[in-house]
Amino acid sequence: MAKYLLLKHYRGAPAPVNNVPMDQWTPDEVSAHMQYMHDFAAKLKGTGEYVDGQALAPEGTFVRYDGEGRPPVTDGPFAETKDLIAGWMVIDVETYERAIELAGELSAAPGAGGKPIHEWLELRPFYGVSPT
C-alpha cells in the first residue's frame, strides 16, 4: 500500500470545466458538493483506502520560531496556503493507477448548477514511500 495526498485548490491549479467559485454557489449546491465528498470518503472507508481528509477554512496564519517565547506571526507578503488549498484527503491504495482513478472520481464532485466541477486535483505520494 502507498499513501497519497489529494489536494483541492482554491486557486493555483488549471481552471476546472465548471469554473464557478464556491462562494457564488447556492446553499443547495454547496450541500450537494459536501454530501458528495462525504459519500466518497464513506466509500473509501468501506474499502480500507481512506486515511483522513478535511476541508480547510480560509483563515490561517504563518508562525515560525524566533527565539525563546517569541514566535513571530505574519499574514504575508507571500502566497499563503489559505489562498491556495481548499482541502485534502489522504488515501492508502495498492497502486498509483488506483490513486489516479480515485482522484478522477473525486474531481467529478458537483458544483454550480449541480454539474460536475471536473476540477484538477493535485496527487502527491508521501515522501519516502515509493509508488507501487
N, C-alpha and C positions, 0 to 999 in steps of 0.2 A: 504494500500500500504506500502511496505517496500523497503528501499533503500539498494542497494548492490554496492560494488566496484568490478569491474572486472579488475584484474591486469595482464598485459602481461609482461613477464620477458625476459631479455636478457640471464640471467643465474640464477641458483639457484633453478629452478623447474626441475622436472623429464624431461628427454630428450623427445622431440616430435618424432613422427613417421618420418616425413620428416625433418631430423635434419641437414639441410644445413644452416649455418649462413647467415643472410640477406646481409652482406657485400660481399657475394660470389654470390648473385643473379644477373641476368641480369637486365638492366633497365626496360625491359618489365615485368619481374617477380615482380619487386618492384611496378611498376604501377598497375599491376593486384591485388596485395595484398592491396594496398592503396584504389583502387576502391571498392574492397570487403568490406573493413572497412567503407568506405563512404556509400555504399549501405545498409549495415547492420544498421548503425546509422539512415539513412533516413527511413528505415522500422520501426524502434523503435520510431522515431519521429511521424510517422503516427499512431502508436498505443498508443501514450502517455507514453511510457515506457522509453524513452531516457531522461536523465537529462543533461549529459555532457560527454565529452571524449576528450582526447588529446594524441598524440604521443609525446614522450619526446626526446629531443636532448641528446646526450651522455655527453655534458658538464654539470658541476654542481659544487657547492661549499658549504661546511658546514660553517655556521655562528652561533655564539652564543653571548649572552650578557656577557660582561666582564667589566662592569662599564660604566659610562657616556662617550659617544663619542669614545669608543674604542672596537668595536666588532671584536674579532679575527676571522680570516678566515683560513680555512685549507683544504687541499686536501687529508688528510689521517691521520693516518695509518690504519683506519678501513674500513671494507666493506662499500661501498657507494651505495646509490640508483641509481646513474647514471650508475653503473656497473650491476645493477640488474633489474631495472624497465624500460621497453621499452615504456609503455604507459598504459592508464587506461580508463575505461568507467564507468560512474555511471548510474545505471538503477533503476527504481522505478516500482516494479511489485507487483502483488496481492499475489503471493505465492513463497515460497522457491523453489518449483518444477519448477515454471516458470523461476526463476533465473538460475537454473541448466540447463534447456532447452536452454536458450539464451547463456549461457557460452559455452555449447557444440556446438552450431551453430557457434559462433564466433571462436571457436577453429579450425574450418574447413577452415579458410581463406587460399587462395592459397599461395604457397611458391615456392621453386625451382622446375623447370620443370612444373610449373602450377598445381602441385599436392597439395592437402590439407596438411597443416602443421600438423594438429591434435596435436597442442601444448597444454600443460597443462596451464590453466588459474587459477589464484587464485581468489576465490569468497569469499568476506568478507562482512557481514552485517555491516551497520553503527552502531557504539556504541550507546547503549541506545535505539535502535529500535529493538524490538523483531521480529524475522522472523514469518511470518504468518503460 
